Amino acid sequence: MSHPRVSDTKREQFRRYLEKAGVVDSLTSVLVALYEQPDRPSNALEFVKQHLGAAGQISADSEALQQEVLDLRQRCARLTEENKDLKARLQHYEPVSEDGATAE
């Protein structure tokens, strides 16, 4: 019989390997998608196979890029609001004519 610590250590190493490879995240995503289905698919295994294939196509790079796009969109929205606010505040000091030129 093997020592329990050796078995636990191997299990922990394997778990870290699966996490690092993205397997845990992919499986979790697919199982969450299955759970959130309003109508349970008749073939759950086929659902998992189809969605796991799709989840596996998303690399860490594309996930990072998707996050960057979201961050940049939020930043753009904040800067647009700030720009609008600053233009409104500037309007009190320098009224702008229709053609965009400053009134003198």
C-alpha positions in Angstrom: 0.0 0.0 0.0 1.4 3.4 -0.9 1.9 6.2 1.5 -1.1 8.6 1.5 1.1 11.6 1.2 2.7 10.3 -2.0 -0.7 9.7 -3.5 -1.9 13.2 -2.4 1.2 14.8 -3.8 0.7 13.1 -7.2 -2.9 14.1 -7.2 -2.0 17.7 -6.4 0.7 17.8 -9.1 -1.9 16.4 -11.6 -4.5 19.0 -10.5 -1.9 21.9 -11.0 -1.0 20.4 -14.5 -4.7 20.4 -15.5 -5.2 24.0 -14.2 -2.1 25.3 -16.0 -3.1 23.6 -19.2 -6.6 25.3 -19.0 -8.4 22.0 -18.7 -10.1 22.9 -15.5 -11.4 26.2 -16.8 -12.6 24.6 -20.0 -14.5 21.9 -18.2 -15.9 24.3 -15.8 -17.2 26.6 -18.6 -18.8 23.7 -20.4 -20.5 22.4 -17.3 -21.8 25.8 -16.4 -23.1 26.2 -20.0 -24.9 22.8 -19.6 -26.3 23.8 -16.2 -27.6 27.1 -17.6 -29.5 25.4 -20.4 -33.2 26.1 -19.9 -34.0 22.7 -21.5 -31.7 19.9 -20.7 -30.2 18.4 -23.8 -31.2 14.8 -24.5 -27.6 13.8 -24.9 -25.5 15.6 -22.2 -22.3 13.9 -23.3 -22.7 15.2 -26.9 -23.4 18.7 -25.6 -20.2 18.5 -23.6 -18.2 17.2 -26.6 -19.5 20.0 -28.9 -19.0 22.8 -26.4 -15.6 21.5 -25.2 -14.4 21.6 -28.7 -15.5 25.2 -29.0 -14.1 26.1 -25.6 -10.8 24.5 -26.5 -10.4 26.8 -29.5 -10.1 29.9 -27.3 -6.5 30.3 -26.4 -5.1 32.2 -23.4 -3.9 34.8 -25.9 -7.3 35.4 -27.3 -8.8 35.5 -23.8 -6.2 38.2 -22.9 -7.1 40.1 -26.1 -10.8 39.9 -25.4 -10.1 41.3 -21.9 -8.0 44.1 -23.4 -10.8 45.0 -25.8 -13.3 45.2 -22.9 -10.9 47.3 -20.9 -10.2 49.7 -23.8 -13.9 50.0 -24.6 -14.6 51.0 -21.0 -11.7 53.4 -21.1 -12.9 54.9 -24.3 -16.4 55.4 -22.8 -14.9 57.1 -19.7 -12.8 59.4 -21.9 -15.7 60.2 -24.1 -17.8 61.2 -21.1 -14.8 63.2 -19.7 -14.3 65.0 -23.0 -18.1 65.8 -23.2 -18.0 67.2 -19.7 -14.8 69.2 -20.3 -16.3 70.7 -23.6 -19.4 71.7 -21.7 -17.4 73.3 -19.0 -15.2 75.1 -21.6 -18.3 76.4 -23.3 -18.9 78.6 -20.3 -15.6 80.4 -20.9 -15.2 80.2 -24.6 -18.4 80.0 -26.6 -17.8 78.1 -29.9 -19.6 79.2 -33.1 -21.3 76.7 -35.4 -18.2 76.1 -37.6 -16.2 75.1 -34.5 -14.2 78.4 -34.4 -13.8 80.2 -31.1 -15.8 83.5 -30.8 -13.6 86.5 -30.5 
